[in-house]
């Protein structure tokens, strides 16, 4: 028993004395390196006073102010004549196209005969010894009604023919041929006066242009002064739908239009919408927009801040600042970061 106790004591002592072998020594941990802030630089510009111009530079198409699109108005039928071609000169009253008229010509001839008979009947009634004013009046009314019917037939006959309303040039002809059935109001031919040239603009900035604004059109490398003579808002009420996206420009002096100008050709033009001097103007690419609010980045005491601004004239390249920044302040154009970051 004593031997067992002694043996256990020896084992416990050896275990305590060799604890360093069972439990490893704690290592000294190094403190982590402190994170250093990345140095950021800025490309900047100083706010200055300048000038700004809001100019439209685009193209217009040459057209005639005397331009007529012609059709068989309220009349359908089979095409009997159609001899004109695009580019052909025509005179006022020239027949350009005609529908078949055999039936209506026969109706007119029959109505003329009816009128002649009624005229004889009226003369006979008036010559009767026992005539009454009622019988005479009845004969007069029958004749008058027949004459009115003849007028209707003549108008129908006129609708079977398209004539030129001006001296001009044929600008368009339809693809219909002789014998084709032509629906009423189908465009058959367009005629224009090449001496009455005006210019038409249908670009994206139509609504920015006002009546009377001065325009410069470049024709044969020469600047020709012109003026806005019609806008969507100034068009006659009955033509508002036709001109809802159109501006008409007329050259100030017609003799400035050279004979080389052809209808349908495009020419460059410029129009000054707005111009201001001695104002704060900054490049458009330093301005940001969020939910309709314009803002810039301003550098103050080495720190960057967003600053709301109120703008005036806005062009593709420059913006007028009405309020929000002052002359001499520093705007941030771009950020410079160290290489490798």
Residue pairs with C-beta under 8 A, 6 or more apart in sequence:
15 22
38 337
38 338
38 341
39 338
40 335
40 336
40 337
41 335
41 336
41 337
42 299
42 304
42 332
42 333
42 334
42 335
42 336
43 332
43 333
43 334
43 335
43 336
44 299
44 330
44 331
44 332
44 333
45 282
45 283
45 286
45 330
45 331
45 333
46 328
46 329
46 330
46 331
47 280
47 282
47 321
47 325
47 326
47 327
47 328
47 329
47 330
47 331
48 280
48 281
48 327
49 278
49 279
49 280
49 281
49 327
50 279
50 280
50 281
50 318
51 275
51 276
51 277
51 278
51 279
51 281
52 274
52 275
52 276
52 279
52 281
52 313
52 315
52 318
52 319
52 320
53 272
53 274
53 275
53 315
54 272
54 273
54 274
54 275
54 313
54 314
54 315
55 270
55 271
55 272
55 273
55 315
56 203
56 205
56 208
56 209
56 269
56 270
56 271
56 273
57 268
57 269
57 270
58 201
58 203
58 205
58 268
58 269
59 203
59 266
59 267
59 268
59 269
60 199
60 200
60 201
60 217
60 249
60 266
60 267
60 269
61 199
61 200
61 202
61 264
61 265
61 266
61 267
62 197
62 198
62 199
62 261
62 262
62 263
62 264
62 265
62 266
62 267
63 192
63 197
63 198
63 199
63 200
63 263
63 264
64 168
64 192
64 193
64 194
64 196
64 197
64 198
64 263
65 193
65 196
65 197
65 198
65 250
66 166
66 168
66 192
66 193
66 196
67 171
67 190
67 191
67 192
67 193
68 165
68 166
68 190
68 191
68 192
69 172
69 187
69 190
70 96
70 97
70 162
70 165
70 187
70 188
70 189
70 190
70 191
71 162
71 184
71 185
71 186
71 187
71 188
72 97
72 99
72 159
72 160
72 162
72 182
72 184
72 185
72 186
72 188
73 159
73 184
73 185
74 159
74 184
74 185
75 99
75 156
75 159
75 160
75 184
76 181
76 182
76 183
76 184
77 99
77 100
77 160
77 181
77 182
78 99
78 100
78 179
78 180
78 181
78 182
79 97
79 98
79 99
79 100
79 176
79 177
79 178
79 179
79 180
79 181
79 182
80 98
80 99
80 100
80 101
80 178
81 95
81 97
81 98
81 178
82 96
82 97
82 98
82 173
82 176
82 177
82 178
82 188
84 90
84 96
84 97
84 170
84 173
84 189
85 170
85 173
86 170
86 171
86 172
86 173
87 169
87 170
88 169
88 170
89 168
89 169
89 170
90 96
90 164
90 167
90 168
90 169
90 170
90 191
91 164
91 167
92 164
92 165
92 166
92 167
93 163
93 164
94 163
94 164
95 161
95 162
95 163
96 162
96 163
96 164
96 170
96 188
96 189
96 191
97 161
97 162
97 188
97 189
98 160
98 161
98 162
99 160
99 161
99 182
100 160
101 157
101 160
104 153
104 156
104 157
104 160
105 157
107 153
108 150
108 153
108 154
108 157
111 146
111 149
111 150
111 153
112 150
114 146
115 143
115 146
115 147
115 150
118 139
118 142
118 143
118 146
119 143
121 139
121 142
121 143
122 136
122 139
122 140
122 142
122 143
125 131
125 135
125 136
125 139
126 136
126 139
128 135
162 188
162 189
164 191
165 191
166 191
166 193
167 193
168 191
168 192
168 193
168 194
169 191
169 192
169 193
169 194
169 263
170 189
170 190
170 191
171 190
171 191
171 192
171 263
171 264
172 187
172 189
172 190
173 188
173 189
174 186
174 187
174 188
174 189
176 182
176 186
176 188
182 188
192 263
194 263
197 251
197 254
197 257
197 261
197 263
198 229
198 248
198 249
198 250
198 251
199 217
199 226
199 248
199 249
199 250
199 251
199 267
199 269
200 246
200 247
200 248
200 249
201 209
201 246
201 247
201 248
201 249
201 269
202 245
202 246
202 247
206 231
206 232
206 245
206 246
206 247
207 232
208 273
209 228
209 231
209 247
209 271
209 273
210 228
210 231
211 228
211 229
211 230
211 231
211 233
211 234
212 227
212 228
213 227
213 228
213 271
213 272
213 273
214 225
214 226
214 227
214 271
214 272
215 225
215 226
215 227
215 228
215 249
215 269
215 270
215 271
216 223
216 224
216 225
216 226
216 269
216 270
216 271
217 223
217 224
217 226
217 249
217 251
217 267
217 268
217 269
218 224
218 267
218 268
218 269
219 256
219 257
219 258
219 260
219 261
219 267
220 258
220 260
224 251
224 256
224 257
225 251
225 252
225 253
225 256
226 249
226 250
226 251
226 252
226 269
227 249
227 250
227 252
228 247
228 248
228 249
228 271
229 248
229 249
229 250
230 243
230 246
230 247
230 248
231 243
231 247
231 248
232 240
232 243
232 244
232 245
232 246
232 247
235 242
235 243
235 246
249 269
251 257
261 267
274 313
276 312
276 313
276 320
279 312
279 320
279 321
280 320
280 321
280 325
280 326
280 327
281 318
281 319
281 320
281 321
282 296
282 318
282 319
282 321
282 325
282 331
283 317
283 318
283 319
283 333
284 314
284 315
284 316
284 317
284 318
284 319
286 296
286 297
286 331
286 332
286 333
287 294
287 295
287 296
287 309
287 311
287 319
288 294
288 295
288 296
289 295
293 308
294 308
294 309
294 310
294 311
294 319
294 324
295 306
295 307
295 308
295 309
295 324
296 306
296 307
296 309
296 324
296 325
296 331
296 332
297 304
297 305
297 306
297 307
297 331
297 332
298 304
298 305
298 306
298 307
298 325
298 329
298 330
298 331
298 332
299 305
299 330
299 331
299 332
300 330
304 332
307 324
307 325
308 324
309 321
309 322
309 323
309 324
309 325
310 321
310 322
310 323
310 324
311 319
311 320
311 321
311 322
312 319
312 320
312 321
312 322
313 319
313 320
314 320
325 331
